[in-house]
Amino acid sequence: MRVGPLKQELSLQRFSISNLTGVPASRRPRAWRLWLVLAITLLSAALSFGLAFQGKTLDGLIRGTDTLSLAVPGHPPLPVISLRAAGQATPFVVLPSDLVTQIDGLETYAQVDAHLKRQDEIVNILKGPSVLVGLQTAGRPAFETAVAVRTLCLSDLDSSFWVSLCVGLTAFLVGGWVWCLKPDEKVTQGLAVNGFGMLIAAVSSSATFAKPLALPSGLISALTTLNHLATVLFGLTLLGIFLLFPKPLISDRQYAVFLAAGVPLLVLDQLRLLGIPTGLFIFCFLVVIAAVGLVAIQFHNTRGAPHLRASLIWMGLAVIASGGIWCVTIAAYAIQGQFDTMPESFIFLSFLILYVGIAVGVARFRLFDVGEWALRVFFFTAAALLFICLDAGLIYLAGMAHTSAMALALLITAFGYLPFRDMLWRRFVRSKTLSDTELMGHVLEMAFEPEMSKRQGQWRDLLQKLFVPLSISPSPVPVSATCIDPDNLHLFVPAHLDTPSLQISYPQSGRGLFAPRHIALVDHLLRLSHKAALGLTAYERGAAEQRQRLAQDLHDDVGAKLVSGLIVADEASRPFIYGALNDIREIAAALVNERAPLDRTLAEMRHETVRRLDAANIALDWPLWPEDEAFVELTALQKKALASTVREAITNIIKHSGATGVTAAFRLDGQVLAACVTDDGAGFPKAALDGQGGGQGLKSMVDRIGQMGGKVRFETLTVGASVAFDIPLTSVPATKREAHA
């Protein structure tokens, strides 16, 4: 269905709304998809709280990373060394390993089994209403005190629980929203599943991240299995996104086989055939490395497609930033042998950066700023990684103290990296553009240019210098305001200074995208040129009024005196007075820019020439202008140039040629008036034709006709000489001719 011009213009003006989501403003997500996303979100949140409240704790218990302490009235918190149920003979000694929340961070499966067994023992101890807690005091023997057992409440939930839950819910909501906007695209479907995987990981971690004193081994095992399922799902769908977007690298069948590869991986994990409990962390490392490789492949495939590459830059930056920080931090904890003490929420926060970056790229949200923002985030990420690596290297390799290593790493980053970053920023981000002085010069030159074709060319040249686009063409529909299309590939400029609406396509030689700052720049140019045009109009109006007064004074004063002189002049003087009156009329007409019909102008020139040649006893052959010829009007400047050129040619014949006869011929050749004046005299001297003569007559004729866009040709004939010239003119419709008559 064709869209009318008005509807197309309104659509162009709504581009800014479409840019916020990457889809046309007319598309709206279906209600059932939104309700489904919201329902899953609410159910997951409720399930997370339900699992968190399964755990138990003790009144006054304070849980650290690998220690337990109890708040005792009148004493500082005392370390907990044992737990014992009522009637239990031997106390249960609490070990730091009992407080591990991530069993997949343990080194061996034997340690996992031992940890689960001890968790069941603690759960059995907590079944009663109270337990006897063994406390250690400095300088005094350990003692036991009865402490009430209670279920976790909202205030007991650890920050890790809140961070993981918020990250999981945010990831799923973002992925679900993008899927609702573009439900038919496989990449958005994969993004929604990817967000669902992160949500499952958050829900399955909620029970342990709530930091209860202990959980049943069966619940821990089930939640760990669910967490591993979410990890595999998240990793494979993450790679699947880069396999499909921006350009598909595999077919749909291959994509399905790729996702199905997660099933045997999960089976191997559950059968403990991966060798170590941390096998899935190695899987995550491989996923990050593979994602970086796929980004590189897609970067090569999207050359020449800046809108696709802009999406890829966001996504690749997210992989490098979050994946790089995650890998470095995981490696640092693993090297120190403190893998099981790593903050649990860090994993979720790092992958949230990755997920949001991918979602932004898939949704194509505000991709017009991708270049600068991508480099900003990249530079900050590089600074953080450099600082972490320097700090760790100085501590573990150089053996420096923590405080000294941090200070030195900070100095190296500040004085070494930051200047290098600024150099890169100036090299890659700050695009070369015109200065304010150059812009003003171009705008004034364009606004003051009298010829429309040159003015249009200058406007296009200015836009070409500013944006370096691949093409500038007329807009398919007129636009009343500057706007950008949804993919940021085309900038639409409204009509301006006799130039129609323009479409500027593929800026920076096809390597860039248009941004809101480009709209602001074009609007600034339009305002400047409009003000310049208004100033020029005001100046021309004032100058026209002044010329009108001068023409009136010249006609009323000088003309009146010359007319009075005709009464007393003799026959010899009258031709000169008539000539002076004609000059005054032409000068006055030129001052007020009065237009005159060509036929009347030629008649007046013929009458004047007849008088002058009669006085010199020279015959004239000047045919009358045909009545059926096209009606043409001359501007005052054209009339003055035509009359002065013919008058100068006749003057040269009278003064220098010795001719006895003159022939004048005028004809219209399309939009050009062709004229030729010949005589039977002595012809032009060779020095005059070579430009070596002392007179100015021939030169003035060339200058006058040249200013009108025409040419003059001088030629010495076998008998006599000829002056031929042409002037570009504009014909007038018959209706205007009748109105003039």
C-alpha positions in Angstrom: 0.0 0.0 0.0 1.4 3.4 -1.0 1.7 6.0 1.7 0.6 9.6 0.9 3.1 12.4 1.1 1.5 13.9 4.2 1.6 10.5 6.0 5.2 10.0 4.9 6.2 13.4 6.2 4.6 12.7 9.5 6.4 9.3 9.6 9.7 11.0 9.0 9.0 13.5 11.8 8.4 10.6 14.2 11.8 9.1 13.6 13.0 10.3 16.9 10.3 8.2 18.7 11.2 5.2 16.7 14.9 5.6 17.5 14.1 4.9 21.2 13.1 1.3 20.5 14.6 0.5 17.1 11.2 -0.4 15.7 8.6 1.8 14.0 6.3 3.7 16.3 3.3 1.9 14.9 4.4 -1.5 16.2 3.4 -2.3 19.7 4.1 -5.5 21.6 1.1 -7.9 21.9 -0.5 -7.9 25.3 -0.2 -11.6 26.0 3.6 -11.5 25.6 3.8 -8.7 28.1 1.6 -10.5 30.5 3.6 -13.6 30.1 6.9 -11.8 30.9 5.4 -10.1 33.9 3.9 -13.3 35.2 7.2 -15.2 35.0 8.9 -12.3 36.7 6.5 -12.2 39.6 6.5 -16.0 40.0 10.3 -16.1 40.0 10.5 -13.4 42.6 8.0 -15.2 44.8 9.9 -18.5 44.4 13.2 -16.8 45.3 11.7 -15.5 48.5 10.2 -18.8 49.3 13.5 -20.6 48.8 15.3 -18.0 50.9 12.9 -18.4 53.8 13.6 -22.2 53.9 16.8 -21.6 55.7 17.2 -21.2 59.4 19.5 -19.1 61.6 20.1 -18.3 65.3 19.2 -15.2 67.3 22.1 -12.8 67.3 24.2 -14.9 64.9 26.6 -12.9 62.7 27.9 -14.6 59.6 31.1 -13.6 58.0 32.8 -14.9 54.9 34.3 -17.9 56.7 33.5 -17.2 60.3 30.5 -17.3 62.6 30.1 -15.1 65.7 27.4 -14.5 68.2 26.3 -11.2 69.7 26.3 -11.6 73.5 25.0 -8.9 75.8 27.8 -7.1 77.6 30.5 -8.6 75.3 31.8 -8.0 71.8 30.7 -10.6 69.3 32.3 -13.9 70.2 33.5 -16.5 67.7 31.2 -19.6 67.3 33.3 -22.8 67.5 30.6 -25.5 67.9 26.9 -26.4 67.8 25.0 -29.0 69.8 21.4 -30.0 70.0 19.7 -30.7 73.3 20.6 -34.3 74.3 23.5 -34.5 71.8 26.6 -35.9 73.5 29.3 -34.5 71.2 29.3 -30.9 69.9 29.5 -30.3 66.2 32.7 -28.4 65.5 32.0 -25.6 62.9 34.6 -25.3 60.1 35.2 -22.5 57.6 34.2 -24.9 54.8 30.7 -25.2 56.3 30.0 -21.6 55.3 30.7 -22.1 51.6 27.8 -21.0 49.5 29.1 -22.2 46.1 29.8 -25.9 46.2 30.9 -25.9 42.6 33.8 -23.8 43.7 35.3 -26.7 45.8 38.3 -28.4 44.3 37.1 -32.1 44.4 33.9 -34.0 44.4 35.0 -35.6 47.7 35.0 -32.1 49.3 31.5 -31.6 47.8 30.1 -34.8 49.3 31.7 -34.0 52.7 30.2 -30.5 52.6 26.8 -31.8 51.9 27.0 -34.4 54.7 28.0 -31.8 57.2 25.1 -29.5 56.0 22.7 -32.3 56.8 24.2 -32.7 60.3 23.8 -28.9 61.0 20.2 -29.1 59.7 19.4 -31.9 62.1 20.9 -29.8 65.0 18.7 -26.9 64.0 15.4 -28.9 64.1 14.9 -28.1 67.8 13.7 -24.8 69.2 17.2 -24.0 70.4 20.8 -25.2 70.2 23.8 -24.9 72.5 26.4 -22.7 70.9 30.0 -23.1 71.8 31.8 -19.7 72.1 35.4 -18.9 72.3 36.6 -16.0 74.6 40.1 -14.5 74.8 42.0 -15.8 77.7 39.1 -17.8 79.1 37.9 -21.3 78.4 35.2 -21.9 75.9 31.6 -22.1 77.1 28.2 -23.0 75.7 25.0 -20.9 75.7 21.5 -21.7 74.6 20.3 -19.8 71.5 16.9 -19.9 69.9 16.5 -21.2 66.4 14.4 -19.3 63.9 13.5 -19.1 60.3 15.2 -16.3 58.2 13.2 -13.1 57.9 13.4 -10.3 55.3 16.0 -8.3 57.3 18.3 -11.4 57.5 18.7 -11.7 53.7 22.2 -11.0 52.6 23.2 -8.4 50.0 24.2 -11.2 47.6 20.5 -12.3 47.6 19.3 -8.9 46.6 21.9 -8.3 44.0 21.4 -11.7 42.3 17.6 -11.4 42.4 17.6 -7.8 41.0 20.1 -8.8 38.2 18.1 -11.9 37.2 14.8 -10.0 37.1 16.4 -7.1 35.2 18.0 -9.4 32.7 14.7 -11.2 32.0 12.6 -8.1 31.8 15.0 -6.5 29.3 15.2 -9.6 27.2 11.5 -10.1 27.4 10.8 -6.5 26.4 13.0 -6.8 23.4 11.3 -10.0 22.4 7.9 -8.4 22.8 9.0 -5.6 20.4 10.5 -8.0 17.8 8.9 -11.4 18.5 9.5 -12.9 15.0 13.3 -12.5 15.0 15.3 -15.5 16.2 17.9 -13.3 17.8 15.4 -11.6 20.1 13.9 -15.1 20.9 17.4 -16.2 21.8 17.9 -13.0 23.9 14.7 -13.8 25.8 15.8 -17.3 26.5 19.2 -16.0 27.5 17.6 -13.6 30.0 15.4 -16.5 31.3 18.6 -18.5 31.9 20.0 -15.7 34.0 16.7 -15.5 35.9 16.9 -19.3 36.6 20.4 -18.9 37.9 19.3 -16.1 40.2 16.4 -18.1 41.5 18.5 -21.2 42.1 21.1 -19.2 44.0 18.6 -17.4 46.2 18.5 -20.1 49.0 22.3 -20.1 49.5 22.8 -16.4 48.8 20.3 -15.7 51.6 23.1 -17.0 53.9 21.3 -19.4 56.2 23.2 -21.4 58.7 22.7 -24.6 56.7 20.4 -26.1 54.1 19.4 -29.7 53.4 21.8 -31.5 51.0 18.9 -32.5 48.8 17.8 -28.9 48.3 21.4 -27.8 47.7 21.9 -30.5 45.1 18.7 -29.8 43.3 19.4 -26.0 43.2 22.9 -26.7 42.0 21.6 -28.8 39.1 19.2 -26.1 38.2 22.0 -23.5 38.4 24.2 -25.5 36.1 21.3 -25.9 33.7 20.9 -22.1 33.7 24.6 -21.7 33.1 24.7 -23.9 30.1 21.5 -22.3 28.7 23.0 -18.8 29.2 26.3 -19.7 27.6 24.9 -21.4 24.5 22.3 -18.8 23.8 24.9 -16.1 24.3 27.0 -17.7 21.5 23.8 -18.3 19.5 23.1 -14.6 19.5 26.5 -13.8 17.9 26.0 -16.7 15.5 22.7 -15.1 14.3 23.3 -11.4 14.7 24.1 -9.0 13.0 24.4 -11.4 10.1 23.6 -15.2 10.4 26.7 -17.4 10.3 24.8 -20.7 10.5 21.4 -22.1 9.3 18.4 -22.6 11.5 19.0 -26.4 11.6 22.6 -25.9 12.7 21.5 -23.4 15.3 19.1 -26.0 16.8 21.9 -28.7 16.8 24.2 -26.2 18.5 21.7 -25.5 21.3 21.1 -29.3 21.7 24.8 -29.7 22.4 24.1 -28.4 25.9 22.2 -31.6 26.8 25.2 -34.0 26.8 27.3 -31.3 28.5 24.8 -31.1 31.3 24.6 -34.9 31.5 28.4 -35.1 31.9 28.3 -32.5 34.6 25.6 -34.4 36.6 27.5 -37.7 36.2 30.6 -36.0 37.5 32.5 -36.9 34.3 33.9 -33.4 33.8 36.6 -34.2 36.3 36.2 -31.3 38.7 33.3 -29.4 40.3 34.6 -26.2 38.7 34.2 -27.6 35.1 31.4 -25.2 34.3 33.6 -22.3 35.2 35.9 -23.5 32.5 32.9 -23.7 30.2 32.2 -20.0 31.0 35.8 -19.1 30.2 35.5 -20.8 26.8 32.1 -19.1 26.1 33.7 -15.7 26.7 36.7 -16.5 24.4 34.3 -17.9 21.7 32.1 -14.8 22.0 35.1 -12.6 21.4 36.0 -14.6 18.3 32.5 -14.4 17.0 32.5 -10.7 17.5 35.7 -10.5 15.4 34.1 -12.6 12.6 30.9 -10.5 12.6 33.0 -7.3 12.6 34.6 -8.4 9.4 31.2 -9.5 7.9 29.5 -6.1 8.7 32.0 -3.9 6.8 30.0 -1.5 4.6 26.9 -1.8 6.9 27.4 0.9 9.6 24.0 0.3 11.3 24.8 -3.4 11.8 28.3 -2.6 12.9 27.0 -0.1 15.4 25.0 -2.8 17.0 28.0 -5.2 17.0 30.2 -2.6 18.6 27.9 -2.4 21.6 27.7 -6.1 21.9 31.4 -6.7 21.4 32.2 -4.0 23.9 29.9 -5.6 26.4 31.7 -9.0 25.9 35.1 -7.4 26.4 34.2 -5.3 29.4 32.2 -7.8 31.4 33.9 -10.9 30.2 37.4 -9.4 30.6 36.7 -8.2 34.1 35.1 -11.5 35.1 37.9 -13.6 33.7 40.6 -11.5 35.4 38.9 -11.5 38.8 38.1 -15.2 38.7 41.7 -16.0 37.7 43.0 -13.8 40.6 40.9 -15.6 43.2 41.9 -19.0 41.7 45.6 -18.1 41.8 45.3 -17.2 45.5 43.4 -20.4 46.3 40.4 -18.4 47.5 38.0 -19.3 44.8 35.3 -20.4 47.2 35.5 -17.0 49.0 34.8 -14.9 45.9 31.8 -12.6 46.3 28.8 -14.4 44.8 27.1 -11.3 43.6 30.1 -10.4 41.4 29.3 -13.1 38.9 25.8 -11.7 38.4 26.9 -8.1 38.2 29.6 -8.8 35.6 27.2 -10.7 33.4 24.6 -8.0 33.8 26.9 -5.6 32.0 27.3 -8.2 29.2 23.6 -8.8 29.0 22.5 -5.2 28.9 25.1 -4.4 26.2 23.8 -7.3 24.0 20.2 -6.2 24.6 21.0 -2.6 23.5 22.7 -3.9 20.4 19.9 -6.2 19.4 17.2 -3.6 20.1 19.4 -0.9 18.4 18.7 1.6 21.1 20.4 5.0 20.5 22.9 3.6 18.1 23.7 7.0 16.8 26.0 7.6 19.8 27.6 4.2 19.6 31.0 5.4 18.4 31.8 7.8 21.2 30.1 5.8 24.0 31.7 2.5 22.9 35.2 4.1 23.1 34.4 5.7 26.4 33.4 2.4 28.0 36.3 0.7 26.3 38.8 3.2 27.8 37.3 3.0 31.3 37.4 -0.8 31.1 40.9 -0.8 29.9 41.9 1.5 32.7 40.2 -0.8 35.3 41.9 -3.9 33.9 45.3 -2.2 33.8 45.0 -1.0 37.4 43.9 -4.5 38.6 46.7 -6.3 36.7 49.4 -3.8 37.9 48.2 -4.0 41.5 48.2 -7.8 41.4 51.5 -8.0 39.6 53.2 -5.7 42.1 51.9 -7.6 45.1 52.4 -11.2 43.9 55.4 -10.8 41.6 57.3 -7.9 43.1 56.3 -8.7 46.7 55.3 -5.2 47.4 52.9 -4.2 50.3 49.2 -3.8 49.4 49.2 0.0 50.1 52.4 0.7 48.2 51.4 -1.5 45.2 48.0 0.3 44.9 49.6 3.7 45.0 52.2 2.8 42.4 49.6 1.2 40.2 47.4 4.3 40.4 50.4 6.5 39.5 51.3 4.4 36.5 47.7 4.4 35.3 47.3 8.1 35.8 50.5 9.3 34.2 51.0 6.5 31.6 47.7 5.3 30.4 45.6 8.4 30.6 47.7 10.5 28.2 47.8 7.6 25.8 44.0 7.4 26.1 43.6 11.1 25.3 45.8 10.7 22.2 43.6 7.8 21.0 40.5 9.8 21.7 41.7 12.7 19.6 42.7 10.3 16.9 39.6 8.2 16.6 36.7 10.2 18.1 37.1 13.8 17.5 36.1 14.0 13.8 37.6 16.8 11.7 35.0 19.5 11.2 34.8 23.1 10.1 35.5 25.8 12.6 32.9 28.4 13.5 34.6 31.0 11.4 34.7 28.7 8.4 31.0 27.8 8.9 30.0 31.4 9.0 32.0 32.2 5.9 30.4 29.4 4.0 26.9 30.4 5.2 27.4 34.1 4.3 28.8 33.2 0.9 25.8 30.9 0.2 23.2 33.4 1.4 24.7 36.3 -0.6 25.1 34.3 -3.8 22.6 35.9 -6.4 22.5 32.9 -8.7 20.1 30.1 -7.6 22.1 27.3 -9.2 25.4 28.4 -7.5 23.6 28.9 -4.2 22.2 25.3 -4.3 25.6 24.0 -5.2 27.3 25.8 -2.3 24.7 24.4 0.1 25.4 20.8 -1.1 29.1 21.4 -1.0 28.8 22.6 2.7 26.8 19.5 3.6 29.3 17.3 1.8 32.2 18.8 3.8 30.4 18.4 7.1 29.2 14.8 6.8 31.2 13.3 3.9 28.2 11.2 2.8 28.1 8.7 0.0 25.2 10.5 -1.6 23.1 13.7 -1.4 19.9 13.5 -3.3 16.4 15.1 -3.3 14.3 13.8 -0.4 11.6 11.3 -1.5 9.0 13.4 0.3 9.2 17.1 1.5 10.1 17.5 5.2 9.5 20.5 7.3 12.1 19.8 10.0 15.5 18.1 10.1 15.1 14.4 11.1 16.9 11.0 10.9 15.6 7.7 9.8 15.3 4.8 12.3 18.5 3.2 11.2 20.4 6.5 11.5 21.7 6.1 7.9 19.8 9.0 6.3 19.5 12.6 7.4 16.6 14.6 5.9 17.1 18.4 5.5 14.1 20.7 4.8 13.9 23.0 1.8 16.1 26.0 2.2 17.2 29.0 0.0 15.5 27.7 -3.2 17.0 24.3 -2.5 14.4 21.4 -2.2 14.4 19.0 0.7 17.5 16.8 0.6 18.3 13.3 1.8 21.9 12.8 3.0 22.9 9.1 3.1 25.7 7.1 4.7 27.9 9.7 6.5 31.7 9.4 6.9 32.0 7.6 3.6 29.5 4.9 4.8 31.4 4.2 8.0 29.3 6.3 10.4 25.8 7.0 11.6 23.8 10.2 12.0 23.2 11.4 15.6 21.1 14.1 17.3 24.1 16.4 17.2 24.0 16.4 13.4 20.4 17.5 13.5 21.4 20.3 15.9 24.3 21.3 13.5 22.0 21.4 10.4 19.4 23.4 12.3 22.1 25.8 13.4 23.2 26.3 9.8 19.6 26.8 8.7 19.1 29.5 11.4 22.4 31.3 10.4 21.6 31.3 6.7 18.1 32.5 7.4 19.3 35.4 9.4 21.9 36.2 6.8 19.2 36.1 4.1 17.0 38.4 6.2 19.9 40.8 6.6 20.6 40.8 2.9 16.9 41.4 2.1 16.8 44.4 4.5 20.0 45.8 2.9 18.6 45.3 -0.6 15.4 47.0 0.4 17.2 50.0 1.8 19.5 50.2 -1.3 16.4 49.9 -3.6 14.7 52.8 -1.8 17.9 54.9 -2.1 18.2 54.1 -5.9 14.6 55.0 -6.3 15.2 58.4 -4.8 18.3 58.9 -7.0 16.5 57.9 -10.1 13.6 60.2 -9.3 16.0 63.1 -8.7 17.9 62.4 -11.9 14.7 62.2 -13.9 13.0 65.3 -12.4 16.0 67.6 -12.2 18.5 66.8 -14.9 15.9 65.5 -17.3 13.8 68.6 -16.9 16.7 70.9 -17.6 17.7 68.9 -20.8 14.1 69.1 -22.1 14.2 72.8 -21.5 17.4 73.0 -23.5 15.8 71.3 -26.5 13.6 74.4 -27.0 16.6 76.7 -27.5 19.0 74.2 -29.1 19.9 74.3 -32.7 19.7 71.4 -35.1 23.3 70.4 -34.6 23.0 70.2 -30.8 19.6 68.4 -30.6 20.9 64.9 -31.3 23.4 65.1 -28.4 20.6 66.3 -26.1 18.4 63.4 -27.2 21.2 61.0 -26.5 21.7 62.5 -23.1 18.0 62.1 -22.4 18.1 58.5 -23.5 21.1 57.9 -21.2 19.3 59.4 -18.3 16.2 57.2 -18.9 18.4 54.1 -19.1 20.3 55.0 -15.9 17.1 55.7 -14.0 15.6 52.4 -15.2 18.7 50.5 -14.2 18.6 52.2 -10.7 15.1 51.0 -10.1 15.7 47.7 -11.9 12.8 48.3 -14.2 12.1 45.6 -16.7 11.4 46.4 -20.4 10.0 44.4 -23.4 12.6 43.4 -25.9 10.6 44.6 -28.9 10.2 48.1 -27.4 13.8 48.3 -26.5 14.9 47.4 -30.0 12.5 49.9 -31.5 13.9 52.7 -29.3 17.5 51.7 -30.2 16.6 51.6 -33.9 15.1 55.1 -33.7 18.2 56.5 -31.9 20.5 54.8 -34.4 18.6 56.2 -37.4 19.0 59.7 -36.1 22.7 59.3 -35.4 23.6 57.7 -38.8 21.4 60.2 -40.7 23.5 63.0 -39.2 26.6 61.2 -40.4 25.2 60.5 -43.9 25.4 56.7 -43.4 22.7 54.4 -44.6 21.1 51.9 -42.2 19.5 48.5 -42.9 17.7 47.4 -39.6 14.6 45.2 -40.2 11.7 45.7 -37.9 11.2 43.1 -35.1 8.7 40.4 -36.1 5.3 40.8 -34.3 4.9 37.0 -33.9 8.2 36.6 -32.1 8.2 35.3 -28.5 7.6 38.0 -25.9 10.8 38.6 -23.9 11.4 41.0 -21.0 14.8 42.5 -20.3 16.1 43.4 -16.9 17.4 46.9 -16.5 21.0 45.5 -16.6 20.3 43.5 -19.7 18.7 46.5 -21.4 21.6 48.8 -20.4 24.2 46.2 -21.7 22.4 45.8 -25.0 21.8 49.5 -25.7 25.4 50.5 -24.6 27.0 47.8 -26.8 25.0 48.8 -29.9 25.6 52.5 -29.2 29.4 51.9 -28.8 29.4 49.8 -32.1 27.6 52.7 -34.0 30.0 55.2 -32.4 33.0 53.3 -33.6 31.5 53.1 -37.1 30.9 56.9 -37.3 34.3 57.9 -35.9 36.7 55.3 -37.4 35.3 53.2 -40.2 34.5 55.7 -43.0 31.6 53.4 -43.9 28.7 54.4 -46.1 26.2 51.7 -44.9 25.4 49.7 -41.8 23.4 46.5 -41.3 21.9 45.5 -37.9 20.3 42.1 -37.4 18.7 40.6 -34.3 17.1 37.2 -33.8 16.1 34.9 -30.9 17.9 31.6 -30.8 16.1 29.7 -28.1 16.7 31.6 -24.9 19.6 33.6 -26.4 19.4 37.0 -28.2 21.9 36.9 -31.1 22.9 40.3 -32.6 25.3 41.4 -35.4 26.2 44.9 -36.6 28.2 45.1 -39.8 29.5 48.0 -41.9 31.3 48.5 -45.3 34.1 50.6 -43.9 37.8 50.1 -43.3 37.5 47.3 -40.7 39.3 46.9 -37.4 43.0 47.7 -37.1 45.0 44.6 -36.2 46.3 46.2 -33.1 42.8 46.8 -31.8 41.8 43.1 -32.3 45.0 42.1 -30.5 44.1 44.3 -27.5 47.0 46.7 -28.1 44.9 49.7 -29.1 44.6 52.7 -26.9 40.8 52.9 -26.8 38.4 51.4 -24.3 35.4 50.9 -26.6 35.9 47.3 -27.6 36.9 46.3 -24.1 33.8 47.9 -22.6 31.6 46.0 -25.0 33.2 42.7 -24.0 32.9 43.5 -20.3 29.2 44.5 -20.5 28.1 41.5 -22.5 30.3 39.2 -20.3 28.6 40.4 -17.2 25.3 39.2 -18.7 26.8 35.7 -19.4 27.3 36.4 -23.2 30.2 36.7 -25.6 31.3 39.3 -28.1 33.1 38.5 -31.4 35.0 41.2 -33.5 35.9 40.4 -37.1 37.4 42.3 -40.0 35.6 41.3 -43.3 36.8 41.5 -46.9 34.8 44.8 -47.0 34.2 46.4 -43.6 33.9 44.8 -40.2 31.3 43.1 -37.9 30.5 43.0 -34.2 28.5 40.0 -33.2 27.3 39.2 -29.6 24.7 37.1 -27.7 22.9 37.6 -24.4 21.0 34.8 -22.5 17.4 35.8 -22.0 14.1 34.4 -20.5 10.9 34.3 -22.5 7.6 35.3 -20.9 4.2 33.5 -21.3 1.6 35.1 -23.5 -0.7 35.9 -20.6 2.1 38.1 -19.1 2.6 39.7 -22.5 -1.1 40.7 -22.7 -1.0 42.0 -19.1 2.0 44.2 -20.1 0.2 45.5 -23.1 
